[in-house]
Amino acid sequence: VYVIKEFSFGVKVPTKNIKLSKEHFNYKWLCFEEAVTLLKWDSNKTALWELNKRLLK
């Protein structure tokens, strides 16, 4: 069994227009409910849930 580390980050952006680096080609602005339905892995869903809770404080 291998454990693969993964990282999830949340950032506050000053504008809706962002510039992506070359390894990224697309993005979407989504509410929590929409975003969580797009995630496959439970660990990503948990990270998004934790971020949502912190932002709502």
C-alpha positions as CSV (number, residue, x, y, z in Angstrom):
1,V,0.0,0.0,0.0
2,Y,1.3,3.4,-1.0
3,V,0.3,6.7,0.6
4,I,0.3,9.6,-1.8
5,K,0.4,13.0,-0.3
6,E,-2.0,15.5,-1.7
7,F,-2.4,19.2,-1.0
8,S,-5.4,21.4,-1.3
9,F,-5.2,25.2,-1.1
10,G,-7.7,28.0,-0.9
11,V,-6.8,31.6,-1.7
12,K,-8.6,34.9,-1.6
13,V,-8.4,36.7,-4.9
14,P,-9.0,40.4,-5.4
15,T,-10.7,40.1,-8.7
16,K,-12.7,37.5,-10.7
17,N,-10.1,37.7,-13.5
18,I,-7.2,35.4,-12.8
19,K,-4.1,34.4,-14.8
20,L,-3.4,30.6,-14.8
21,S,0.1,29.2,-15.1
22,K,0.9,27.0,-18.1
23,E,0.1,23.7,-16.5
24,H,-3.5,24.8,-15.9
25,F,-5.9,25.4,-18.8
26,N,-9.3,26.1,-17.3
27,Y,-11.1,27.2,-14.1
28,K,-14.6,27.7,-12.9
29,W,-16.1,29.8,-10.1
30,L,-18.5,27.5,-8.2
31,C,-20.4,27.5,-5.0
32,F,-19.6,24.8,-2.4
33,E,-22.5,22.6,-3.4
34,E,-21.5,22.5,-7.1
35,A,-17.8,22.2,-6.4
36,V,-18.1,19.2,-4.1
37,T,-20.1,17.2,-6.7
38,L,-17.2,17.5,-9.2
39,L,-14.7,16.0,-6.8
40,K,-13.9,12.3,-6.9
41,W,-11.7,11.6,-3.9
42,D,-13.1,11.8,-0.3
43,S,-9.9,13.6,0.8
44,N,-10.6,16.4,-1.7
45,K,-14.2,16.7,-0.5
46,T,-13.0,16.9,3.1
47,A,-10.5,19.6,2.3
48,L,-13.2,21.6,0.5
49,W,-15.7,21.1,3.3
50,E,-13.0,22.4,5.8
51,L,-12.3,25.4,3.7
52,N,-16.0,26.2,3.3
53,K,-16.4,26.1,7.1
54,R,-13.5,28.4,7.7
55,L,-14.7,30.9,5.1
56,L,-18.2,31.0,6.7
57,K,-16.8,31.9,10.2
